[in-house]
Amino acid sequence: MVYSNEIDDNCEKTYERNFEQKFDSKDIFDINANELPDFDMMCAGFPCQPFSQAGQGKGFSDHRGTIFFKLLEVIHVKKPDIIFFENVPNLKHHDKGKTFKVISENLESEGYKLYVEILDSTYYGIPQSRPRIYMVGLRTEKYGDSVFKFTEKITNKTPLRNFLNLGDYSIPISNRWQEYIDLYTNQISEEEVSFPLPKTRKKLERIAVNCNLSDCIFQIRSSGIRAYSLDEPFPTFAVSNSGGGAMIPVLSKERRHLNLIEIRRIMGFPEWFDMSAVSRTDAIKQLANAVCPPVITSICNDIKKAITV
């Protein structure tokens, strides 16, 4: 790798701990593309919040959404042979498809043949269903005859249960959560709860099929609390902007939040990956915002196949 960029100082601490390198710069808008070293491949995951269904959906009107155009400027100047982008699936449909049309047409006008697919991490041995859109562009001037194809499935759906780190109570739940679990497992009634129950907490908003409430995952959403089976992939892992404990899923049987080892496994990070350079809150935020390494590895192998003569 010849160049790296990330604005979060805490991400740099984690990166340095694992790869013994710091980032070359922090704010991508401060980059002078002409001063960058030459490189063959650009990998980027421009912020997803402007295009996410869970966000405000402002798209290019959001300052973070304009990062794509800065990347485009770098591409125009440096002309890498390969580009590789990742984002939320809704990018393809945002603003009735107009946003993605702008992205794809700009990349094609820069001389790339674009390949696009929505892939779900659970089919790559990861115990999380995390669909994401992936874009690979091959420069036609160099790879005009190459044929690229995404590997869409390596494993079957990957359930969560075998990835649990049982007995690790490093992130305990609050007293209120104790009562929520009692309520949702029918050990107490609503009238016996010791605090005023919000309307969205009086009962579970959604219960997954074949879900044992005494041995499941509870997670707070803005719309209510949902119950997920341990024998299915965990749904897309996300936390609140604060990264605090409120949004961290709860394991009902052990009455605790998922621990950092479990969250790391849910994201597909290897056991050796070290998050100890930052606080637990920052580590969880970083994991929730990360890509799943096994999916990226698969796509990079697909790129290698396509360009190897």
Sequence and secondary structure as in RCSB ss.txt:
>XXXX:A:sequence
MVYSNEIDDNCEKTYERNFEQKFDSKDIFDINANELPDFDMMCAGFPCQPFSQAGQGKGFSDHRGTIFFKLLEVI
HVKKPDIIFFENVPNLKHHDKGKTFKVISENLESEGYKLYVEILDSTYYGIPQSRPRIYMVGLRTEKYGDSVFKF
TEKITNKTPLRNFLNLGDYSIPISNRWQEYIDLYTNQISEEEVSFPLPKTRKKLERIAVNCNLSDCIFQIRSSGI
RAYSLDEPFPTFAVSNSGGGAMIPVLSKERRHLNLIEIRRIMGFPEWFDMSAVSRTDAIKQLANAVCPPVITSIC
NDIKKAITV
>XXXX:A:secstr
    B S HHHHHHHHHHHS   SBS GGG  GGGS   SEEEE   SGGG TTS   GGGSGGGGHHHHHHHHH
HHH  SEEEEEE GGGGTGGGGHHHHHHHHHHHHTTEEEEEEEEEGGGGT SEE EEEEEEEEEHHHHTT     
   SSS   SGGG  TT  SSB  HHHHHHHHHHTTSS GGG SS   GGGSS SEE TT  TTSEEEEEETTEE
EEEETTS EE     TT  GGGS EETTTTEE  HHHHHHHTT  TT   TTS HHHHHHHHHTS  HHHHHHHH
HHHHHHH  
